C-alpha cells in the first residue's frame, strides 16, 4: 500500500511542476507584446534597444552583442545625402546609435556597385566611403563633434555619390 501512495505523490509533484513551468512561460510571453522568446533575426525588433552607438571600436565594445539602435527617420529608399543629413540630425539630438545606422546605410549604398569580375574582394578606394568610416570611428570614440564635422565635410563636397 505504501508503493501506490509514493507513486501517486510523485505523479502529483511532476504534474504540479509542469503546470508551474507552463504558467511561467505564459506569463513571461504575455507580459509585453514586444518581448518574445525565440526571436528570429530579421523579424521584428531585436532587443535590447539603445540610442547610443556601441561596438564600433574596441574602446566602445563592452559586449559581443551590440544593442539595436533606432533606425534613422528616413524611408528605405533614402539617398546617401538624406542618410547623411539624418546622421547629422541624430548626432545633434544625442542619438549616436541612430547616426551610426544612417552612416552604415549610406556607406552600404555607395558600396553597392558593379565591379570587374575577380575584383569584388578589393576594398573600395572611394574617398566618401573613407570619410564615412572616419565619422563612424569618431562615434566609436565618443567624439560626436568630430563625426558631425566629417559628415558636414562630405555634405559640402561635390562628390558624385551625393547626387540624388
C-alpha positions as CSV (number, residue, x, y, z in Angstrom):
1,X,0.0,0.0,0.0
2,X,2.9,2.4,0.6
3,X,4.2,1.9,-3.0
4,X,1.0,3.2,-4.7
5,X,0.9,6.2,-2.3
6,X,4.5,7.1,-3.3
7,X,3.7,6.8,-7.0
8,X,0.7,9.0,-6.5
9,X,2.7,11.6,-4.7
10,X,5.5,11.6,-7.3
11,X,2.9,11.9,-10.1
12,X,1.2,14.8,-8.4
13,X,4.6,16.5,-7.9
14,X,5.5,16.1,-11.5
15,X,2.2,17.4,-12.7
16,X,2.5,20.4,-10.4
17,X,6.0,21.2,-11.7
18,X,4.7,21.0,-15.3
19,X,1.8,23.3,-14.5
20,X,4.2,25.8,-12.8
21,X,6.5,25.8,-15.9
22,X,3.6,26.3,-18.3
23,X,2.3,29.2,-16.2
24,X,5.7,30.8,-16.0
25,X,6.1,30.6,-19.8
26,X,2.7,32.0,-20.5
27,X,3.1,34.9,-18.1
28,X,6.6,35.7,-19.5
29,X,5.4,35.8,-23.1
30,X,2.2,37.7,-22.3
31,X,3.9,40.3,-20.1
32,X,4.7,42.5,-23.1
33,X,3.9,42.1,-26.8
34,X,7.4,43.3,-27.6
35,X,9.2,40.7,-25.5
36,X,9.1,37.3,-27.1
37,X,11.1,34.1,-26.6
38,X,13.0,32.7,-29.6
39,X,13.4,35.9,-31.5
40,X,14.0,35.3,-35.2
41,X,16.8,37.6,-36.6
42,X,15.5,40.0,-39.2
43,X,11.9,39.7,-38.0
44,X,10.5,42.4,-35.7
45,X,12.6,44.4,-33.3
46,X,15.7,42.9,-31.7
47,X,16.3,43.6,-28.0
48,X,18.0,45.3,-26.1
49,X,17.4,48.7,-27.7
50,X,19.7,51.7,-27.2
51,X,20.0,55.1,-28.9
52,X,23.8,55.1,-28.2
53,X,26.4,53.9,-30.6
54,X,28.4,50.9,-29.5
55,X,30.6,48.1,-30.8
56,X,32.1,50.3,-33.4
57,X,35.7,50.2,-32.0
58,X,37.3,48.1,-29.3
59,X,37.1,51.1,-27.0
60,X,33.3,51.2,-27.0
61,X,32.7,47.4,-27.0
62,X,31.6,46.0,-23.7
63,X,29.7,43.0,-25.1
64,X,30.0,40.9,-28.2
65,X,26.3,41.7,-28.9
66,X,25.5,45.3,-29.7
67,X,22.2,46.7,-28.7
68,X,19.8,47.6,-31.6
69,X,19.7,51.3,-32.3
70,X,16.6,53.1,-33.7
71,X,16.5,53.4,-37.5
72,X,17.0,56.9,-39.0
73,X,13.8,58.8,-39.7
74,X,14.2,58.4,-43.5
75,X,12.5,55.8,-45.8
76,X,14.1,52.6,-47.1
77,X,14.8,54.3,-50.4
78,X,16.6,57.3,-48.9
79,X,19.6,58.7,-50.8
80,X,23.1,58.9,-49.5
81,X,22.5,62.7,-49.0
82,X,19.3,62.1,-47.0
83,X,21.1,59.4,-44.9
84,X,24.0,61.8,-44.1
85,X,21.5,64.6,-43.1
86,X,19.7,62.1,-40.9
87,X,23.0,61.1,-39.3
88,X,23.8,64.7,-38.7
89,X,20.4,65.4,-37.1
90,X,20.8,62.3,-34.9
91,X,24.1,63.4,-33.6
92,X,22.7,66.8,-32.8
93,X,19.9,65.2,-30.8
94,X,22.4,62.9,-29.0
95,X,21.3,59.7,-30.7
96,X,24.6,58.4,-31.8
97,X,23.3,54.9,-32.4
98,X,20.8,56.2,-34.9
99,X,23.5,58.3,-36.5
100,X,25.7,55.2,-36.9
101,X,22.8,53.3,-38.5
102,X,22.4,56.1,-41.0
103,X,26.1,56.2,-41.8
104,X,26.2,52.4,-42.3
105,X,23.2,52.7,-44.7
106,X,24.9,55.5,-46.6
107,X,28.1,53.5,-46.8
108,X,26.3,50.4,-48.0
109,X,24.5,52.4,-50.7
110,X,27.9,53.6,-52.0
111,X,29.5,50.2,-51.8
112,X,26.6,48.5,-53.7
113,X,28.1,48.8,-57.1
114,X,29.2,46.8,-60.1
115,X,32.8,45.7,-60.2
116,X,35.0,43.9,-62.7
117,X,34.9,40.1,-62.1
118,X,37.7,39.0,-59.8
119,X,38.0,42.4,-58.1
120,X,35.0,42.0,-55.7
121,X,37.3,41.4,-52.8
122,X,39.3,44.6,-53.4
123,X,38.4,47.3,-50.8
124,X,36.7,50.5,-52.2
125,X,39.0,53.4,-52.8
126,X,36.1,55.8,-52.8
127,X,37.0,58.9,-50.6
128,X,33.4,59.3,-49.4
129,X,33.4,55.7,-48.1
130,X,36.6,56.6,-46.2
131,X,35.1,59.8,-44.8
132,X,32.0,57.9,-43.7
133,X,34.2,55.3,-41.9
134,X,36.1,58.2,-40.2
135,X,32.8,59.6,-39.0
136,X,31.8,56.1,-37.6
137,X,35.2,55.8,-35.9
138,X,34.7,59.2,-34.3
139,X,31.3,58.0,-33.0
140,X,33.1,54.9,-31.7
141,X,35.4,57.1,-29.6
142,X,32.5,59.2,-28.4
143,X,33.7,62.2,-30.5
144,X,30.3,63.4,-31.7
145,X,31.6,66.8,-32.8
146,X,34.3,65.1,-34.9
147,X,31.7,62.8,-36.5
148,X,29.5,65.8,-37.2
149,X,32.4,67.7,-38.8
150,X,33.2,64.7,-41.0
151,X,29.6,64.5,-42.2
152,X,29.5,68.2,-42.9
153,X,32.7,67.9,-45.0
154,X,31.1,65.1,-47.0
155,X,27.9,67.1,-47.5
156,X,29.7,70.2,-48.6
157,X,31.7,68.3,-51.2
158,X,30.6,67.9,-54.7
159,X,31.0,64.1,-54.6
160,X,29.1,62.2,-57.3
161,X,27.8,59.9,-54.6
162,X,25.7,62.7,-53.2
163,X,23.7,63.2,-56.4
164,X,20.1,62.1,-55.9
